[in-house]
Amino acid sequence: MDTSVVATSEGRPVRRMRSLAEKQAIVAETRVPGASVAGVARRHGVNANLLFNWRRLQQRGLLEAHTRTPSARWLPVISTLGAASAPTAEGCIEIERADGTKVRIVGVVEREALRSVLEALSLR
């Protein structure tokens, strides 16, 4: 995994995506003689085990291949309901990403369930 967890003002953890350049710079700090991987990890808010994994991947020339690029591009929401339509207890949410991934949710959707789906889509 190529993320680190940071706290928000609401106290909920949020994953931070690191770019390839950020990862390479952090790994380079660990290569300085006398540098502590744990210290570098703490300074950047990254788990030390994750940083060790980045180091191994870089040694093998695989760090770039294991770095996720932000591929999610949100599209505008288009309502298919007419102006005279009244909201019902049951509905449908359809999400289509720029890469062609589609998610369709039918029925009543709770806020936390939808949040989980959106977070999962943004991590792909």
C-alpha positions in Angstrom: 0.0 0.0 0.0 1.3 3.5 -0.8 -0.6 5.7 1.7 -0.2 7.0 5.1 -2.9 7.9 7.6 -3.4 11.5 8.9 -6.0 12.7 11.3 -8.6 15.3 10.2 -10.2 18.0 12.3 -13.2 15.6 12.9 -10.8 13.0 14.3 -11.4 10.5 11.5 -8.4 9.0 9.8 -7.8 9.9 6.2 -5.3 8.2 3.9 -2.8 10.4 2.2 -1.5 9.4 -1.2 2.2 9.9 -1.8 3.5 10.7 -5.2 6.4 8.9 -6.7 8.6 12.0 -6.2 7.7 12.2 -2.5 8.4 8.5 -2.0 11.8 8.8 -3.8 12.7 11.8 -1.7 11.7 10.1 1.6 13.6 6.9 0.6 16.7 9.1 -0.3 16.7 10.5 3.2 17.0 7.0 4.6 20.1 6.4 2.5 22.1 9.2 4.1 24.8 7.7 6.4 23.6 7.6 10.0 19.9 8.2 9.1 17.3 6.3 11.1 14.5 4.8 9.0 12.2 5.1 11.9 13.1 8.7 12.4 12.6 9.6 8.8 9.3 7.7 8.8 8.1 9.7 11.9 9.2 13.0 10.4 7.1 12.3 7.3 4.1 10.6 9.1 4.8 7.3 7.4 4.8 3.9 9.0 8.4 2.6 9.2 7.4 -0.8 7.7 5.9 1.0 4.7 9.1 3.0 4.3 11.1 -0.3 4.4 8.8 -1.6 1.7 9.4 1.4 -0.5 13.2 1.0 0.0 13.0 -2.7 -1.2 10.8 -1.8 -4.1 13.2 1.0 -5.2 16.2 -1.4 -4.9 14.4 -3.8 -7.3 13.4 -1.0 -9.6 9.7 -1.5 -8.8 8.8 1.5 -6.8 7.2 3.3 -9.8 5.1 0.3 -10.7 3.7 0.1 -7.2 2.8 3.8 -7.0 -0.8 4.6 -7.6 -1.5 7.6 -9.7 -4.6 9.6 -9.1 -6.9 8.3 -11.8 -10.2 9.3 -10.3 -11.8 12.2 -12.2 -15.2 13.0 -10.8 -17.9 13.7 -13.3 -20.8 16.1 -12.8 -24.0 14.7 -11.2 -26.9 14.6 -13.6 -30.3 14.1 -12.2 -32.8 12.0 -14.1 -35.7 13.2 -11.9 -38.1 15.7 -13.2 -38.8 18.9 -11.3 -42.2 17.6 -10.3 -40.9 14.3 -9.0 -41.1 13.8 -5.3 -38.3 12.0 -3.5 -39.1 8.4 -2.6 -37.8 6.1 0.0 -36.1 4.0 -2.6 -33.7 5.4 -5.2 -30.7 4.7 -7.3 -27.2 6.1 -7.4 -25.0 5.4 -10.3 -21.3 6.4 -10.4 -19.2 6.2 -13.5 -15.5 7.0 -13.3 -13.4 8.3 -16.2 -11.7 4.9 -16.5 -15.0 3.2 -17.2 -15.6 1.7 -13.7 -19.3 1.8 -12.9 -21.0 1.5 -9.5 -24.8 1.3 -9.2 -26.5 1.4 -5.9 -30.3 0.7 -5.7 -32.4 1.3 -2.7 -32.0 3.3 0.4 -28.3 4.2 0.9 -26.9 5.2 4.3 -24.4 8.0 4.4 -21.5 5.9 5.8 -22.1 3.1 3.3 -21.9 5.7 0.4 -18.8 7.3 2.0 -17.1 3.8 2.1 -17.9 3.2 -1.5 -16.5 6.6 -2.6 -13.4 6.1 -0.6 -12.8 2.6 -2.1 -13.3 4.1 -5.6 -10.7 6.9 -4.9 -8.1 4.3 -3.8 -8.3 2.3 -7.0 
